[in-house]
Amino acid sequence: MDPREQRIACRELMETSRVAYLTTLGPDGYPRTRAMLNLRNRELYPRQVPLYAGHADDLLTYFTTSRASIKVAQIAANPRVGVYCCDPESYRGLMLGGDLEIVDDPTLRRAVWNEGWERYYPGGPDDADHAVLRLRPRFAEGWWSGERIQFRL
């Protein structure tokens, strides 16, 4: 698979993986992994598709979380993270590494918002607890049907 095909394969996996696993580093230096909503999944989050226009090759992705969560404190202390998407049935997996940033942009908070999230953030997209996280990956590593994928972004 050539480098262009690798990026396409990675993007397709990101757009279909139901969950993205985010790994941060705890204060003791050990990794902490948790499942996150994969807002790049086109079927589950069609409203977010425009967010990724122009980001086919850089694999940028967004997450939302509670500003009071432990992961936000971990990201503030050390923004280096890993994000993993996979399709176990087809033996495909992708790990993105880079620095995760906490974004305080009201327009972006509204753009990532989905109906029903009021149960988490009663104040809607402008709720003070609603945080947006942005990953601009620096590298990608993975496995695609028996072939190793590895490249820098």
N, C-alpha and C positions, 0 to 999 in steps of 0.2 A: 504494500500500500504506500503510495507516494505521500509527501507531506500535505498536499492539498486534500487528498482523500482522507487522511487522518483527521484533519480539522473538521471536515464534513461529517465524518463518523462520530466524532466527539460531540458536535453540535446536535446531531440527530439523537444521540443517547441522552443528552441534557434535555432535549425537548420532549422526550417520552418517559424518562425515569419518573416514577411516581413520587419518590422521596429523594432528598439530598441529605447526606450525612455531613454535619459540620463538626470539625475537630478544632478545639482551641487548646491552649496550654493553661493549666491551673497554676496557682501561686507556688505549688511545690514542683513545678516543671513537668508534671505528668500530663499526658493528653486527656482531654475530656471530649467524648463524641456523643452527639445527639442528632435525632432526625429533625429535619426542617421541611417546611413546605417548599417544594421545588417550583418556584414561580416561573421557570422557563418551560415547564410542561404545558404545551400548547392546548392540549385537550382539557386539562384541569383548570387552567388559568388563561382562557382566551383573551380576557381583558388586558392582560399584561404583555401580549405579543408585541404591540407597538414599542414597548420599552426596549426591546432588543433589536429594533431596526438599526442597521448599521453596525451591529455587533456580532455578525456571523462568524468572523474569524478570531476575534479577541476573547470570546467565551465569557464575557462579562455576565455577572448574575447578581440578583438582588434577593435579600431575605428580609423578613420582618420578625420582630420579637418585642418582648417587653423590655423597656428601658431599665426596669428593676431586676432583670434576670442576671444570674451569675455570669452567663456568657458575655454580656455587655461589659461587665467589670473586667473579665479576662481579656477581652479584645482591647479595651482601653489600656490595660497594662502591657499587652503584647499582641499586636495585630496579626502576627503570622499564624495562618490557619491552613487547614486542608479541607477540601470539600470532595465528597465521593458520591458518584452516581453509578448505578449499575442496573443491569438486566441479567440476573443470575441464570435464567433459563437459556439465554443465548451465549453465556460466558463472555459478557462484555462488561467492562468496568472502566471508570475514569476517575482519576484523582487530580484535582486542581489545587495548586499551591500558590499562595500569595498573601498580601496584606489586606485584611478586611477593614473597611472604614465605616464608621457610624456617620450617617448622612443626615443633616438637619435642614432639609429642604422641604417646605410645606407642599410644593407642587409635586415633588417626587412621592411624598407620603400619600397624597391623594391618588397618584397614578398606580401605586402598588396595592391600593385598598381593594378589598373584595367585600361584597355584601355578606352579612353574617358575622363579620369580625367584631361587631358591636358587643358580642358576648365576651370578648377579650378586652376590648377598648371601648367602653361605654360612650366616650366622647367622640367616637368616629375617627376618621383619619387624622384629625388634629389633636386627638387625645395626647396629653403630655407623656403618657407611658408608651405610646406607639413609636417604635424605633425602626428605621430602615438601615439595612446593612448592605454595602456594595463590595463585591469582590471583582477586582481586575486581576485575573490570574497572571502569574509570572511564568508558570510552567504547567505542563500537563503530562501525566503518565497514566498508562492503562493497559488494558488487555482487550483485544478485539478478535473474537473467534479464533484464538490460537496465535495471534500475532501481537507482539508488544508495540505499544504506542508510546512515544516520548518525544516531546518538543518543547521549546521555549516560546513564550508569547511576548 
